[in-house]
Amino acid sequence: MTYSSSLAMSRQRFAARNKNTTSFRDRETKLGPISNTILLIILACLLGLMYLSQITKTNAYSYQINELQAKAETLQNEQAELEIASARLQSLERVKNSEQAKSLVSVAPSATLR
């Protein structure tokens, strides 16, 4: 027996002539109830962590927003106070320089009452 004929005989053991040499099996892998429960717990934990990370981010932004709103409110109050002070100072100058104030006559007291 030659080397090639021995190889041919060894091949015939696995597959016959004009047949595929590979075979496919349908294997279904199923998870048991314990594996399903563990996977569900892990997924719930991951979702919880994602939720908590999002909440902490929004809380951090809300602190910054609150600080900026408080600063804006104090600046608006300061602006309103400055506008009032400016109006007061301008009103005194306007009264002094108005024609009606210039036409007024100063009066000295002529007598005192007893």
C-alpha positions in Angstrom: 0.0 0.0 0.0 1.4 3.4 -1.0 1.3 6.6 0.9 -1.4 8.1 -1.3 -3.7 5.2 -1.0 -3.4 5.2 2.8 -4.4 8.8 2.8 -7.4 8.1 0.6 -8.6 5.3 2.9 -8.3 7.6 5.9 -10.4 10.2 4.2 -13.1 7.8 3.4 -13.7 7.1 7.1 -14.9 10.7 7.7 -16.7 11.4 4.5 -18.0 9.4 1.6 -17.5 10.4 -2.0 -19.4 13.5 -3.2 -20.5 14.5 0.3 -19.6 17.5 2.4 -16.8 17.1 4.8 -18.2 19.5 7.3 -21.4 19.1 9.2 -23.3 21.7 11.1 -25.2 21.0 14.3 -28.0 23.2 15.6 -27.0 23.9 19.1 -29.2 26.1 21.2 -27.6 27.5 24.3 -30.1 28.3 27.0 -29.6 30.2 30.2 -31.0 28.8 33.3 -33.2 30.7 35.7 -30.3 31.6 38.0 -28.2 33.0 35.2 -31.2 35.0 34.0 -31.7 36.4 37.5 -28.1 37.4 37.8 -28.1 39.1 34.4 -31.2 41.0 35.3 -29.7 42.2 38.6 -26.5 43.3 36.9 -28.5 45.2 34.3 -30.6 46.9 37.0 -27.4 47.9 38.8 -25.9 49.4 35.6 -29.1 51.3 34.9 -29.1 52.6 38.5 -25.5 53.8 38.2 -26.3 55.6 34.9 -29.3 57.3 36.6 -27.2 58.4 39.6 -24.4 59.8 37.4 -26.9 61.8 35.4 -28.6 63.1 38.5 -25.3 64.2 40.1 -24.4 66.0 36.8 -27.7 67.9 36.8 -27.3 68.8 40.5 -23.8 70.2 39.8 -25.2 72.3 37.0 -28.1 73.5 39.2 -25.6 74.8 41.8 -23.8 76.9 39.1 -27.1 78.2 37.8 -28.3 79.2 41.2 -25.0 81.0 41.9 -25.3 82.9 38.6 -29.0 83.8 39.2 -28.1 85.1 42.6 -25.3 87.2 41.2 -27.6 88.5 38.4 -30.2 89.5 41.0 -27.7 91.4 43.1 -26.4 93.2 40.0 -29.9 94.2 39.0 -30.6 95.5 42.5 -27.4 97.5 42.4 -28.2 98.9 39.0 -31.7 100.0 40.2 -30.1 101.7 43.3 -27.6 103.5 41.0 -30.4 104.7 38.7 -32.3 106.1 41.7 -29.2 107.9 43.0 -28.5 109.3 39.6 -32.0 110.6 39.2 -31.8 112.3 42.6 -28.5 114.0 41.8 -29.8 115.1 38.4 -33.0 116.4 39.8 -31.2 118.8 42.2 -29.2 120.2 39.4 -32.2 120.6 37.1 -34.1 122.4 39.8 -31.2 124.8 40.5 -30.7 125.6 36.8 -34.4 125.9 35.9 -35.9 129.2 34.9 -38.5 129.1 37.6 -35.9 128.7 40.3 -33.9 131.6 38.8 -37.0 133.9 38.9 -37.7 133.2 42.6 -36.8 136.0 45.0 -35.2 135.2 48.2 -37.0 136.6 51.2 -35.4 137.7 54.5 -37.5 137.5 57.6 -38.8 140.9 58.5 -40.0 140.3 62.0 -40.3 137.6 64.5 -43.5 136.4 66.1 -43.9 136.2 69.8 
